[in-house]
Amino acid sequence: MKETTLKQIAETLGISITTVSKALKNYPDVSAKTRNAVLELAKNLHYTPNSFAVNLRTKESRTIGLIIPEVVHHFFSNVINGIIAEAEKHGYLVIILQSNESMELEKKQVELLLNKRVDGIIISLSNESNGDEHIKEIMRREIPFVQFDKIAKLIPSSKVIINDQKAAFEATEHLIKKGCRKIAHIRGPVNPQNAIDRFLGYKKALEQYQIPFDSKLVYTCQNVTFEEGKTFAKQILEEHPDVDGLFVITDLVAVGVLAHFNEVNIAIPEQVKIIGFSNWFMSQVITPKLSTVDQPSYEMGLKAFELLLEEMNARKDGKPFVARTVELLTKIIERDSSK
């Protein structure tokens, strides 16, 4: 369903556009009966007022919305840079909103962007979100839409992703080939698809190399923080002192693990080998330097905007658009923590 206009409401009710506009603005010279009819139809047709019309002829705002879980994060800051760089080349401004991993805030932000009549929306879902009604509303209104990193698989939009399961398999395999046989995994929250896929990749690697899976060796982050890394490192040493390998959901958490191990004089990689995920700049400056999975974040931003632009241009020209998924490659970066 396309966006509802004042003209559509007016024609449906057999009244003028001016009367519809006045009714929506609660003008006193419109009867209560007419005003109620307009408001009821506007609600049923999901009409929202056009908060700004930069270009009346093309109905383009030349702005796009970007919703991400965190701004102050190495991965997302690189994605932002990629999106902005590509958007500027094509004359678009980017409105950046941070969901703080909150679905409720994400809902409000989606509503704000729809009301602002942005030309398209790019999103990495919050940990609490999973293709809920606010995401379906974007699709229903036929707003150009791209998901990246944390996605809802069942929402039929364009997507930019990595193969998280394959990357996690390779990270775990890296530890196995280094001689590790009791490998713990600090995973992400249970809801995000990328956390699920990385956990499945870890399990698959153990299975392929005939290492028994032990659920007690899996520790689940709630907020994916440095502090959780330190806490789980302490817990692992207390509960499983013979762990010799550790695959961690992100470099941020892995750096917390390394910090605690350094504090208690655990020799890395001699006693425990560690690999993280994302290739955060801190992974290269901590001691020992952290092995990791390189995630092409800047390229992910470029590709996300490219896909969005394709859809925006297609819809503007009245041409059919078929959503597609771009999968970017990852690679293992071996450093001191797993040698």
C-alpha positions as CSV (number, residue, x, y, z in Angstrom):
1,M,0.0,0.0,0.0
2,K,1.4,3.4,-1.0
3,E,1.3,6.5,1.1
4,T,-2.2,8.0,1.7
5,T,-2.7,11.6,0.5
6,L,-5.2,14.3,1.3
7,K,-6.6,14.0,-2.2
8,Q,-7.4,10.3,-1.6
9,I,-9.2,11.1,1.6
10,A,-11.1,13.9,0.0
11,E,-12.2,11.9,-3.0
12,T,-13.3,8.9,-0.8
13,L,-15.5,11.2,1.3
14,G,-16.6,13.4,-1.6
15,I,-15.3,16.6,0.0
16,S,-12.6,19.1,-0.9
17,I,-8.9,18.8,-0.1
18,T,-9.2,22.0,1.9
19,T,-11.9,20.6,4.0
20,V,-9.8,17.5,4.7
21,S,-6.9,19.6,5.7
22,K,-9.0,21.8,8.0
23,A,-10.6,18.8,9.6
24,L,-7.2,17.3,10.4
25,K,-6.1,20.6,11.9
26,N,-9.3,20.8,14.0
27,Y,-10.6,24.0,12.3
28,P,-13.8,25.2,14.0
29,D,-15.6,25.8,10.7
30,V,-15.7,22.1,9.9
31,S,-18.7,20.2,11.4
32,A,-18.1,17.5,14.0
33,K,-19.6,14.9,11.7
34,T,-17.2,15.7,8.8
35,R,-14.2,16.0,11.1
36,N,-14.9,12.6,12.7
37,A,-15.3,11.0,9.3
38,V,-12.0,12.5,8.1
39,L,-10.2,11.4,11.2
40,E,-11.6,7.9,11.1
41,L,-10.7,7.4,7.4
42,A,-7.2,8.9,7.9
43,K,-6.6,6.4,10.8
44,N,-7.9,3.5,8.7
45,L,-5.7,4.5,5.7
46,H,-2.7,5.0,8.0
47,Y,-2.4,8.6,6.9
48,T,0.4,10.7,8.6
49,P,0.9,14.4,8.0
50,N,3.7,15.5,5.7
51,S,6.0,17.3,8.2
52,F,8.1,18.8,5.4
53,A,8.0,18.9,1.7
54,V,11.4,19.9,0.4
55,N,10.5,19.3,-3.2
56,L,6.8,19.4,-4.2
57,R,7.4,18.3,-7.7
58,T,9.4,15.1,-7.0
59,K,8.2,14.6,-3.5
60,E,11.8,13.8,-2.5
61,S,13.3,15.0,0.8
62,R,16.8,14.1,-0.3
63,T,17.3,12.6,3.2
64,I,17.5,9.0,4.4
65,G,17.2,7.6,7.9
66,L,19.8,5.4,9.6
67,I,18.9,3.6,12.9
68,I,21.7,1.7,14.6
69,P,22.0,0.2,18.1
70,E,25.1,2.2,19.1
71,V,27.0,5.2,17.6
72,V,30.1,5.0,19.8
73,H,31.1,1.6,18.5
74,H,34.0,0.8,16.1
75,F,31.9,-1.4,13.8
76,F,28.9,1.0,13.6
77,S,31.0,4.1,13.4
78,N,32.7,2.6,10.3
79,V,29.3,1.7,8.8
80,I,28.1,5.3,9.4
81,N,31.2,6.6,7.6
82,G,30.5,4.3,4.6
83,I,26.9,5.3,4.3
84,I,27.6,9.0,4.7
85,A,30.4,8.9,2.1
86,E,28.2,7.3,-0.5
87,A,25.1,9.3,0.4
88,E,27.0,12.6,-0.1
89,K,28.1,11.6,-3.5
90,H,24.5,11.4,-4.5
91,G,23.2,14.5,-2.8
92,Y,21.5,12.8,0.2
93,L,21.7,13.8,3.9
94,V,21.6,11.1,6.6
95,I,19.6,11.4,9.8
96,I,21.3,9.1,12.3
97,L,19.4,7.7,15.3
98,Q,20.6,5.4,18.1
99,S,18.2,2.8,19.4
100,N,20.3,1.9,22.4
101,E,19.3,-1.8,21.8
102,S,15.7,-0.8,22.8
103,M,12.8,-2.0,20.6
104,E,10.5,0.7,22.1
105,L,12.9,3.5,21.2
106,E,13.4,1.9,17.8
107,K,9.7,2.0,17.2
108,K,9.5,5.7,18.0
109,Q,12.5,6.3,15.7
110,V,10.9,4.5,12.8
111,E,7.7,6.4,13.3
112,L,9.7,9.7,13.3
113,L,11.4,8.9,10.1
114,L,8.1,7.9,8.4
115,N,6.5,11.1,9.5
116,K,9.5,13.1,8.3
117,R,9.0,11.5,4.9
118,V,12.6,10.4,4.5
119,D,13.3,8.8,1.0
120,G,14.5,5.6,2.5
121,I,15.6,3.8,5.8
122,I,18.6,1.8,6.7
123,I,18.6,-0.2,9.9
124,S,20.5,-2.6,12.1
125,L,17.9,-4.0,14.5
126,S,18.1,-3.7,18.3
127,N,18.7,-6.8,20.3
128,E,15.0,-6.8,21.3
129,S,13.7,-6.4,17.8
130,N,12.8,-9.2,15.4
131,G,10.8,-7.9,12.4
132,D,8.0,-6.5,14.6
133,E,5.1,-4.4,13.4
134,H,7.1,-1.2,13.1
135,I,9.4,-2.9,10.6
136,K,6.5,-4.3,8.7
137,E,5.0,-0.8,8.5
138,I,8.0,0.4,6.6
139,M,7.4,-2.4,4.0
140,R,3.7,-1.8,4.0
141,R,4.2,1.9,3.0
142,E,6.7,0.8,0.3
143,I,9.4,3.0,1.7
144,P,12.8,1.9,0.3
145,F,14.4,-0.1,3.1
146,V,17.7,-1.9,3.7
147,Q,18.7,-4.0,6.7
148,F,22.3,-4.7,7.7
149,D,24.2,-6.7,10.3
150,K,21.4,-7.5,12.8
151,I,18.5,-8.4,10.5
152,A,15.1,-10.0,10.5
153,K,15.4,-12.8,8.0
154,L,11.7,-13.0,7.3
155,I,11.3,-9.3,6.3
156,P,11.6,-9.3,2.5
157,S,13.8,-6.2,2.2
158,S,17.3,-5.8,0.8
159,K,20.0,-6.8,3.2
160,V,23.8,-6.4,3.6
161,I,25.2,-9.2,5.7
162,I,28.2,-11.4,6.4
163,N,27.9,-15.2,6.8
164,D,28.0,-15.1,10.6
165,Q,27.7,-18.9,10.9
166,K,30.6,-19.5,8.5
167,A,32.8,-16.8,10.1
168,A,32.1,-18.3,13.6
169,F,32.9,-21.8,12.3
170,E,36.2,-20.6,10.9
171,A,37.1,-18.8,14.2
172,T,36.4,-21.9,16.2
173,E,38.2,-24.1,13.6
174,H,41.2,-21.7,14.0
175,L,41.3,-22.5,17.7
176,I,40.9,-26.3,17.1
177,K,43.8,-26.3,14.5
178,K,45.9,-24.5,17.1
179,G,45.4,-27.5,19.4
180,C,42.4,-26.4,21.5
181,R,40.1,-29.1,22.7
182,K,38.0,-27.5,25.4
183,I,36.6,-24.3,23.8
184,A,34.2,-22.0,25.6
185,H,32.0,-19.5,23.8
186,I,30.9,-16.1,25.0
187,R,27.8,-15.5,22.8
188,G,25.5,-12.6,22.3
189,P,21.9,-12.2,23.5
190,V,19.5,-15.0,22.5
191,N,17.4,-12.8,20.1
192,P,19.7,-11.2,17.5
193,Q,20.2,-13.3,14.4
194,N,23.9,-12.7,14.2
195,A,24.4,-14.0,17.7
196,I,22.3,-17.1,16.9
197,D,24.3,-17.7,13.8
198,R,27.7,-17.3,15.5
199,F,26.7,-19.7,18.2
200,L,25.6,-22.2,15.5
201,G,28.9,-21.8,13.7
202,Y,30.7,-22.6,16.9
203,K,28.6,-25.7,17.5
204,K,29.1,-26.9,13.9
205,A,32.9,-26.6,14.2
206,L,32.9,-28.7,17.3
207,E,30.7,-31.3,15.7
208,Q,32.8,-31.5,12.5
209,Y,36.0,-32.0,14.6
210,Q,34.3,-34.5,16.9
211,I,34.6,-32.4,20.0
212,P,31.6,-32.9,22.3
213,F,29.4,-29.8,22.7
214,D,28.9,-28.8,26.4
215,S,26.3,-26.1,27.1
216,K,28.0,-25.3,30.3
217,L,30.9,-23.8,28.2
218,V,28.5,-21.2,26.7
219,Y,28.1,-17.9,28.4
220,T,25.4,-15.4,27.3
221,C,25.9,-11.6,27.2
222,Q,23.0,-9.4,27.9
223,N,24.6,-6.1,26.8
224,V,27.8,-7.2,25.0
225,T,30.1,-5.1,27.1
226,F,33.8,-5.0,28.2
227,E,32.6,-5.5,31.8
228,E,30.7,-8.7,30.8
229,G,34.0,-10.0,29.3
230,K,35.8,-9.5,32.6
231,T,33.0,-11.1,34.5
232,F,32.7,-14.2,32.3
233,A,36.5,-14.6,32.2
234,K,36.5,-14.8,36.0
235,Q,33.6,-17.3,35.9
236,I,35.2,-19.5,33.3
237,L,38.4,-19.8,35.3
238,E,36.4,-20.7,38.4
239,E,34.1,-23.2,36.7
240,H,36.3,-24.6,33.9
241,P,40.0,-24.0,34.8
242,D,41.0,-26.4,32.0
243,V,39.5,-24.4,29.2
244,D,42.1,-23.9,26.5
245,G,40.3,-21.9,23.9
246,L,37.7,-19.1,23.9
247,F,35.6,-17.8,21.0
248,V,34.1,-14.4,21.9
249,I,31.0,-12.7,20.2
250,T,32.8,-9.4,19.7
251,D,36.3,-7.8,20.2
252,L,34.9,-5.5,22.9
253,V,33.9,-8.4,25.1
254,A,37.1,-10.3,24.2
255,V,39.2,-7.3,25.4
256,G,37.4,-7.6,28.7
257,V,38.4,-11.2,28.9
258,L,42.0,-10.4,28.1
259,A,42.0,-7.7,30.7
260,H,40.9,-10.1,33.5
261,F,43.3,-12.9,32.3
262,N,46.2,-10.4,32.4
263,E,45.2,-9.3,35.9
264,V,45.4,-12.9,37.3
265,N,48.5,-13.8,35.3
266,I,46.9,-16.3,32.9
267,A,49.4,-16.8,30.1
268,I,47.9,-16.1,26.7
269,P,48.1,-18.0,24.3
270,E,50.1,-20.7,26.3
271,Q,47.2,-21.5,28.7
272,V,44.2,-20.1,26.8
273,K,43.9,-19.1,23.2
274,I,41.4,-16.4,22.4
275,I,39.7,-15.1,19.2
276,G,37.2,-12.3,18.9
277,F,35.0,-10.9,16.2
278,S,34.9,-7.6,14.2
279,N,38.6,-6.5,14.1
280,W,38.1,-3.4,16.4
281,F,41.1,-1.1,16.5
282,M,41.6,-2.0,20.2
283,S,42.3,-5.6,19.2
284,Q,45.6,-4.4,17.8
285,V,46.8,-2.3,20.8
286,I,46.0,-4.6,23.8
287,T,48.6,-7.0,25.1
288,P,48.6,-9.6,23.7
289,K,47.2,-8.5,20.4
290,L,43.8,-10.1,19.8
291,S,43.1,-12.6,17.0
292,T,39.8,-11.8,15.4
293,V,37.4,-12.1,12.5
294,D,37.7,-9.1,10.2
295,Q,34.2,-7.7,9.4
296,P,34.2,-5.3,6.5
297,S,32.1,-2.5,8.2
298,Y,33.0,0.4,6.0
299,E,32.1,-1.6,2.9
300,M,28.9,-2.7,4.6
301,G,27.9,0.9,4.8
302,L,28.7,1.6,1.2
303,K,26.7,-1.4,0.0
304,A,23.8,-0.6,2.2
305,F,23.4,2.8,0.7
306,E,23.9,1.5,-2.9
307,L,21.1,-1.0,-2.4
308,L,18.9,1.8,-0.9
309,L,19.7,4.1,-3.9
310,E,18.7,1.3,-6.3
311,E,15.3,0.9,-4.7
312,M,14.8,4.7,-4.4
313,N,15.5,5.2,-8.1
314,A,13.4,2.3,-9.1
315,R,10.4,3.5,-7.1
316,K,10.9,7.1,-8.4
317,D,10.8,5.9,-12.0
318,G,7.9,3.6,-11.4
319,K,9.9,0.5,-12.2
320,P,9.6,-2.9,-10.4
321,F,12.2,-3.5,-7.7
322,V,13.3,-6.9,-6.4
323,A,15.0,-6.9,-3.0
324,R,18.4,-8.6,-2.9
325,T,20.9,-9.7,-0.3
326,V,24.6,-8.8,-0.6
327,E,26.9,-11.1,1.4
328,L,30.4,-9.7,2.2
329,L,33.4,-11.8,2.9
330,T,35.2,-12.1,6.3
331,K,38.6,-13.4,7.1
332,I,40.6,-14.6,10.2
333,I,43.2,-12.2,11.5
334,E,45.7,-14.2,13.5
335,R,47.5,-12.3,16.2
336,D,49.3,-13.1,19.4
337,S,46.3,-14.3,21.4
338,S,46.0,-17.5,19.4
339,K,49.5,-18.3,18.2
